[in-house]
Amino acid sequence: MERRPLKSSSFDRPRGLAFGAGFLALTLATASALLTTARPATALSEIKHDDVQVPGKRPQMGPEAPKPGTVPLPDPIQTVPPAQKTTPPGQDEPEQVEPAKPGEGSGNLARPQIDPTASLPPVQYDLAKLPEPVRRMRDLIIEACKSGDIEKLRPLIGIGDSLTQLSLTDIEGDPIAFLKGLSGDTEGQEILAILQEVLDAGYVQLDPGTPQELYVWPYFFAYPLAKLDAKQRVELFKIVTAGDYEDMKQYGTYIFYRVGITPQGRWTFFVAGD
């Protein structure tokens, strides 16, 4: 008896398809479960607030870490102004004092610095009270003036840092030529006469016992003009005219020629002006 091959029925084909679909679904479900168990869930409380991005706002990025094998760039220069000093409550701001300018009481002893409220130094006429170095320098200057030769002053004026101050401003060139230029005559005799007349007047000792100690002629240098009595004004008119006196009233002090000598006998200045 001949056997015929069996034909797949309509029932067998759907069962094969259903089995294949079921196996695929089971595989996907298993993979999903494995992925879920491999990454633990994050609780709501563990989410950082900074990680939540606000719509429309760009997240701020920190400095990037340098890539391996590269040299990191330096941080940008910060141009932050220095902190301002603050004054504690209840305290006044400290007064800003402008530094003294040269020639304004900052070491220029040739300028009159008169305090009208201070006690006046005693006027001296006795040359024997002068220290020996001071008296000797004065005598040498007087001797040069009486000679009529202005060149006799050259060794007394000195040189370099010890040069006698002959002007309130810097001078250029030869000091003897400068003195001749101040004189009304060409040989400098007038300036010699003024110098001698100044040294014949009374003198004062300033800042005794200090490094600034000085002997100054005439004593008017240290006196306010308003405090000169009649006798002292007569002595003043031996050196200046009445017109000069009226002009000096505008300054309140004597601003004609004066001479300063240190206790060590150094001739420090012979100047006029304010």
C-alpha positions in Angstrom: 0.0 0.0 0.0 1.5 3.3 -1.1 2.0 6.0 1.7 1.5 9.7 0.8 3.5 12.6 2.4 1.6 14.5 5.1 0.6 18.0 4.3 0.7 20.8 6.9 -2.7 21.7 7.9 -4.0 25.1 8.4 -4.0 24.4 12.2 -0.3 23.5 12.3 0.9 26.8 10.7 -0.7 29.2 13.2 0.8 27.2 16.1 4.3 27.6 14.8 3.8 31.3 14.4 2.3 31.6 17.9 5.2 29.7 19.4 7.8 31.9 17.6 6.0 35.1 18.7 5.8 33.9 22.3 9.4 33.0 22.4 10.4 36.5 21.1 8.2 38.2 23.7 9.7 36.1 26.5 13.2 37.0 25.3 12.5 40.8 25.3 10.9 40.6 28.7 13.9 38.8 30.2 16.3 41.4 28.7 14.2 44.3 30.1 14.2 42.7 33.5 18.0 42.3 33.5 18.5 45.9 32.5 16.1 47.1 35.2 17.9 45.2 37.9 21.4 46.2 36.7 20.7 50.0 37.2 19.2 50.8 40.7 16.5 53.3 40.8 17.2 56.8 42.0 15.0 58.2 44.7 13.5 61.7 44.4 15.4 62.9 47.4 18.7 61.9 45.8 18.2 64.1 42.8 20.3 67.2 43.2 18.6 70.6 42.8 21.5 71.8 40.6 20.9 68.9 38.2 17.5 70.2 37.3 17.7 72.5 34.4 15.4 75.4 34.1 13.8 75.7 30.6 15.3 78.5 28.6 18.4 78.9 30.9 21.8 77.6 29.9 23.6 75.6 32.6 26.7 77.2 34.0 29.8 75.3 32.9 32.8 75.0 35.2 36.4 75.0 34.0 37.1 72.1 31.8 39.7 69.6 32.9 42.8 69.6 30.7 43.0 66.8 28.3 45.7 64.2 28.8 49.0 65.3 27.4 48.2 69.1 27.3 49.4 71.9 29.4 46.6 73.6 31.4 46.1 77.3 30.7 46.5 79.7 33.6 43.4 81.3 35.2 42.3 84.6 33.8 43.7 87.7 35.5 41.3 89.2 38.0 41.0 92.9 37.8 39.5 93.4 41.2 40.1 96.9 42.7 41.8 97.1 46.1 39.6 97.0 49.1 38.5 100.4 50.4 39.5 101.3 53.9 36.6 102.0 56.1 36.5 104.2 59.2 34.9 102.6 62.2 31.5 104.2 63.2 32.0 107.2 65.5 35.4 108.1 64.2 36.3 110.9 61.9 38.2 110.4 58.6 41.9 111.1 59.1 42.9 114.5 57.7 44.9 114.3 54.5 48.0 116.4 55.1 49.8 117.5 51.9 53.6 116.9 52.1 55.6 120.1 52.5 57.2 121.4 49.3 60.9 122.2 49.2 61.5 125.7 50.4 58.2 125.8 52.4 59.5 125.1 55.9 61.0 121.7 54.8 64.6 122.4 55.7 65.3 125.8 54.0 66.5 127.8 57.0 67.0 130.9 54.9 63.3 131.5 54.7 61.7 133.4 57.6 59.3 131.1 59.6 57.7 133.4 62.2 55.2 132.2 64.7 53.4 135.4 66.0 52.3 133.5 69.1 55.7 132.2 70.0 58.0 134.0 72.4 60.6 136.2 70.7 64.3 135.2 71.0 66.5 137.7 72.8 68.4 140.1 70.7 72.2 139.9 71.1 74.8 142.6 70.4 77.7 141.2 72.4 80.0 139.3 70.0 81.8 137.7 72.9 78.8 135.5 73.5 79.2 133.9 70.1 80.9 130.5 69.9 84.5 130.8 68.7 83.8 129.2 65.2 80.9 131.6 64.7 82.8 134.6 65.7 85.8 133.7 63.6 83.7 133.2 60.4 81.9 136.6 61.0 85.3 138.3 61.4 86.6 136.8 58.2 83.5 138.0 56.3 83.8 141.5 57.7 87.5 141.6 56.8 86.7 140.6 53.2 84.0 143.2 52.9 86.3 146.0 54.2 88.9 145.0 51.6 86.6 146.0 48.8 87.7 142.9 46.9 84.7 140.5 46.5 87.1 137.7 45.5 88.1 137.6 49.2 84.7 135.9 49.8 85.5 132.9 47.6 87.3 130.7 50.2 84.6 131.5 52.7 81.7 130.6 50.5 83.0 127.0 50.0 82.3 124.5 47.3 80.1 121.5 46.7 77.7 120.6 49.4 79.2 123.2 51.8 78.6 126.0 49.3 76.9 129.0 50.9 73.3 129.5 49.7 73.2 132.8 47.8 69.7 132.6 46.4 66.4 131.0 47.3 66.5 129.3 43.9 69.3 127.4 42.2 72.1 129.4 40.7 74.3 128.5 37.7 77.9 129.4 37.1 80.4 131.1 39.4 79.0 132.2 42.8 81.2 135.4 42.9 80.0 136.4 39.4 76.4 135.8 40.7 77.1 138.2 43.7 78.5 140.8 41.3 75.3 140.6 39.3 73.3 141.4 42.4 75.4 144.6 43.1 74.5 148.0 41.7 78.1 148.4 40.5 80.2 146.2 38.3 82.8 145.3 41.0 80.4 144.1 43.7 81.3 146.8 46.3 77.6 147.6 47.0 76.8 144.0 47.9 79.9 144.0 50.2 78.6 147.1 51.9 75.2 145.4 52.4 76.8 142.3 53.8 78.9 144.3 56.3 75.9 146.3 57.4 73.9 143.2 58.0 76.6 141.6 60.2 77.0 144.8 62.2 73.4 144.6 63.4 72.1 142.6 66.4 71.7 138.9 66.0 69.6 136.0 67.4 70.3 132.4 68.3 67.6 130.1 66.8 66.8 126.5 67.9 69.5 126.3 70.5 70.6 122.8 71.4 69.1 121.2 68.3 70.7 120.1 65.0 69.0 123.2 63.4 70.8 125.6 65.8 71.8 128.8 63.9 73.0 132.3 64.5 71.3 134.8 62.2 71.9 138.5 61.3 70.0 140.8 61.5 67.6 139.9 64.3 64.7 141.2 62.3 64.7 137.9 60.6 63.1 136.3 63.6 60.8 139.2 64.5 57.4 140.2 63.2 57.5 143.7 61.8 54.5 144.7 63.9 56.4 143.9 67.1 59.3 146.2 66.4 59.5 149.2 68.7 60.6 152.7 67.7 64.3 152.0 68.6 64.3 148.8 66.6 62.8 150.5 63.6 65.7 153.0 63.6 68.1 150.0 63.5 66.0 148.6 60.7 66.3 151.8 58.6 70.1 151.5 58.7 69.7 148.5 56.4 66.5 149.2 54.4 64.6 152.4 53.3 61.2 153.5 54.6 59.8 152.4 51.2 61.3 148.9 51.6 59.7 148.8 55.1 56.3 149.6 53.7 56.7 146.8 51.1 57.7 144.3 53.7 54.6 145.0 55.7 52.7 143.0 53.1 54.6 139.9 54.3 54.7 140.8 57.9 58.4 140.0 58.3 61.8 141.1 57.2 62.8 139.7 53.8 65.9 141.7 52.9 69.4 140.3 53.1 70.3 138.0 56.0 73.2 135.9 57.1 73.2 132.5 58.8 76.2 130.8 60.5 76.1 127.4 62.2 77.7 126.8 65.7 80.5 125.0 63.9 81.3 128.1 61.9 79.8 127.2 58.5 78.4 130.1 56.5 75.1 128.7 55.5 73.3 131.5 53.6 73.3 135.1 52.4 70.1 135.7 50.7 67.2 138.1 50.2 63.5 137.6 49.4 60.7 135.4 50.6 
